[in-house]
Amino acid sequence: MTATRDRRVTVTTARGAAVSADGLVFRHRGAPTPTLDGVSFTVPAGAIAAIVGESGSGKTTLLRCLAGLERCERGTITVGDRTVIAGRDASATLRGHVGLVFQSFELFPHLTVLENCVLAPITVRRVARADAETTGRALLAQLGLADKADTHPSRLSGGQCQRVAIARALAMAPACLLYDEPTSALDPARKGEVLEVLAEVRAAGMTQIVVSHDAAFVTTVADTVLRLDAGHLVSAPR
Amino acid sequence: MVLAVLVALVGTWPVLAAGPVDDAPATDTASAGSGDGTPASSDALARIRAAGELRWGADAQGGAPYVFQDPMDPNHLIGFEVDLAAALATELGVQARPVQGQWDLLLDLLQRGDFDVALNGIEVADEKARVALLTRPYYVAPERLTVRRDDAAAPRTFESLRGRRVGTLPGSLAERILQRAGAEVRTYDGGQNEIYADLLLGRTDAVLLDAPISLYYGEIDPALAGVDADFGEVRYAIAVPLDAEPLRAALDVALGRLASTGRLRAIYERWGLWNASTAALLGDADGGSRGVAQALETWRTAVGKPPPFLERLRDRYPRVLPLFARGALLTLALSFLAMALAVPLGVVLALMRKYGAAPLRWIATGYVEFVRGTPLLVQLIMLYFGLPELGLTLDPFVAGALALGLNYAAAEAENYRAGLESVPVGQLEASWSLGLSTVQALRHVIGPQAVRIAIPPATNDFIALLKDSSLVSLVTLTELTKTYLNLANAMRDHLGLGLLVALWYLAIGLPFSWLARRAEARLGRHLRTVA
């Protein structure tokens, strides 16, 4: 119960930043038509945006571009004060500053929950282990996982794994947090928990972008809905 | 005074000759080679005198009565050629040191500079004279046909050999004689015991080999008999490097003196080998043997009827323990060194193949395919005998470890690549999205997960490597398997000693299997999914 009350306080000290894209074009190698064809939008700092659309409309690709995992052909991505111009390698600019919660979470199975959360801060940011662990434990506590810190992911439920993935991303104090289909791996009863977590992360001021095809979920949670159709944005942010 | 020195030196020869063939297996034999880049044999005689020792190459597996481990005391090397080498060294004013080399490679090893002379039943033949200088012959051995005593249908003349199955050693004069006779030739790479064992078992109808071999391995069995007929004869000479004419001349003089003083004859008589042809060769009027063939009688006693297993277990096997221990140590050292090379090289190759740019990928793939697709034996021979042609002469131990290491690196690379492939690509992307570089991701995320997958096949490979290391006996190293072969041939005991050597291999290999299983379990204990 303590854990639940803890979740009322701020999840992270990092403030979210505005995220915008301008004229993004992305094409898979050798593909005749682009997967993203001139996508432009702005998500204000601290808002939750949903990216929706049919399968193959480019939702996940857009998310991967924003996370710095793909290289765009044209356009720019701006996250806070960081701007990536197409054609340049986005990895150094976006990776580590944009958190991504994978659909399958991709927790590191050989590491404990806490080790999952401190690996990047220690390795990338050169944070002292003790400091990283203090932050990591605080994050886990706020997400209701205080007693799971020294457990390995194989012993966790799907919902718990998702919260570890969120904690792991937040540990890098990112400027925004991206989710790929956060409800797909969970049974319907657990969707409520996801909503709760998103709401708390928003309360902390974090910008969040969620790819989902779950209409009910989207209408409940999103401030902005970006509808993709064959690589085009058909519904501008309201 | 000279005589006194000679006598003193002669007095010491059994001690010298007693040194096991692989004494100082690695460094000595090789550093004495042409490591300085000059031809091995230039001014060989001067170097022998300067070093104070005559390194003579022979194969202890070749067996009695040439060069073999004393069945009564396997830590000692005996044979009529051991006696001859000691006598020759004394004539040159130096000491004799035997160097182990596979018999059919003796002339190659000689050319490489692994020893000064090859002295081990080397036949005087044209093709040998092309790759080495030969001294005057020191022995004439008639070719002797051996058959089963009770086999009335056995071939007993040259003509009757046609179409019959006859065993012999490969590359020998006997083999050429048998081919000329139209016999169905069976050659054996192992020891002489096997050749006569097959005759006893009826797998062959006869065996044609040099008389000394027939005497010590064939006719010693009451069920076998030698045939008194002329099948030709073979002369043995000492081989020296092509450019070592002064050494050859000095050896010829020494042989002449040993013949004229009767010392050579004394050696042959002791081994029961004195015959009319050799008498004629050495200019001795008397072809009949007068001396007691003391060494032959000792051999008969030692191997005539192998003692019961329990007795061997109690009396013989404890005495061969030091030899096996030394062989095992060499096997272990070679395997560890090879693995220490194979593991990091395998990691680099696997990373090049999985994550490298196109040219690196091609190089790694090419290496793996080439090394995996060609026999280790060929690679070893290329390294050991091929590289000297390019001016790089490797120490036998280094060459052995290098060949094994380079070979197993290819296998390891594939094991590690399988490990890397088994880690989902999402793990790398998750690492990237957290800001980790590819190198950091490999080190902290992919690597630790891949290792667990790679452990079982890597352990398998290490145990295979332990066994494959027996190939290095080719390059003068007497490791565990070669120790067994030498002893088995000298003691005529293949089964008991075979079990013994098997135990040694298991004693080395099983702890690794156990350690690997534990490591795998430890690394994998968190990867179980929830029940």
HADDOCK unambig.tbl for C-alpha pairs under 7 A between the chains (distance, minus, plus):
assign (segid A and resid 67 and name CA) (segid B and resid 433 and name CA) 6.40 0.50 0.50
assign (segid A and resid 69 and name CA) (segid B and resid 433 and name CA) 6.98 0.50 0.50
assign (segid A and resid 95 and name CA) (segid B and resid 432 and name CA) 6.41 0.50 0.50
assign (segid A and resid 95 and name CA) (segid B and resid 433 and name CA) 4.75 0.50 0.50
assign (segid A and resid 95 and name CA) (segid B and resid 434 and name CA) 5.95 0.50 0.50
assign (segid A and resid 95 and name CA) (segid B and resid 435 and name CA) 4.69 0.50 0.50
assign (segid A and resid 96 and name CA) (segid B and resid 433 and name CA) 5.72 0.50 0.50
assign (segid A and resid 96 and name CA) (segid B and resid 434 and name CA) 4.35 0.50 0.50
assign (segid A and resid 96 and name CA) (segid B and resid 435 and name CA) 3.99 0.50 0.50
assign (segid A and resid 99 and name CA) (segid B and resid 433 and name CA) 6.76 0.50 0.50
assign (segid A and resid 99 and name CA) (segid B and resid 434 and name CA) 6.86 0.50 0.50
assign (segid A and resid 100 and name CA) (segid B and resid 433 and name CA) 6.53 0.50 0.50
assign (segid A and resid 106 and name CA) (segid B and resid 426 and name CA) 6.07 0.50 0.50
assign (segid A and resid 106 and name CA) (segid B and resid 427 and name CA) 5.70 0.50 0.50
assign (segid A and resid 106 and name CA) (segid B and resid 430 and name CA) 6.27 0.50 0.50
assign (segid A and resid 108 and name CA) (segid B and resid 445 and name CA) 6.70 0.50 0.50
assign (segid A and resid 109 and name CA) (segid B and resid 527 and name CA) 6.18 0.50 0.50
assign (segid A and resid 110 and name CA) (segid B and resid 449 and name CA) 6.73 0.50 0.50
assign (segid A and resid 110 and name CA) (segid B and resid 526 and name CA) 6.25 0.50 0.50
assign (segid A and resid 110 and name CA) (segid B and resid 527 and name CA) 6.72 0.50 0.50
assign (segid A and resid 120 and name CA) (segid B and resid 434 and name CA) 6.08 0.50 0.50
assign (segid A and resid 120 and name CA) (segid B and resid 435 and name CA) 6.92 0.50 0.50
assign (segid A and resid 120 and name CA) (segid B and resid 436 and name CA) 6.58 0.50 0.50
assign (segid A and resid 124 and name CA) (segid B and resid 435 and name CA) 6.36 0.50 0.50
assign (segid A and resid 124 and name CA) (segid B and resid 436 and name CA) 6.05 0.50 0.50
assign (segid A and resid 152 and name CA) (segid B and resid 526 and name CA) 6.08 0.50 0.50
assign (segid A and resid 154 and name CA) (segid B and resid 526 and name CA) 6.60 0.50 0.50
assign (segid A and resid 154 and name CA) (segid B and resid 527 and name CA) 6.14 0.50 0.50
assign (segid A and resid 154 and name CA) (segid B and resid 528 and name CA) 6.28 0.50 0.50
assign (segid A and resid 154 and name CA) (segid B and resid 529 and name CA) 5.08 0.50 0.50
assign (segid A and resid 154 and name CA) (segid B and resid 530 and name CA) 6.02 0.50 0.50
assign (segid A and resid 155 and name CA) (segid B and resid 529 and name CA) 6.86 0.50 0.50
assign (segid A and resid 155 and name CA) (segid B and resid 530 and name CA) 5.45 0.50 0.50
assign (segid A and resid 169 and name CA) (segid B and resid 434 and name CA) 6.85 0.50 0.50
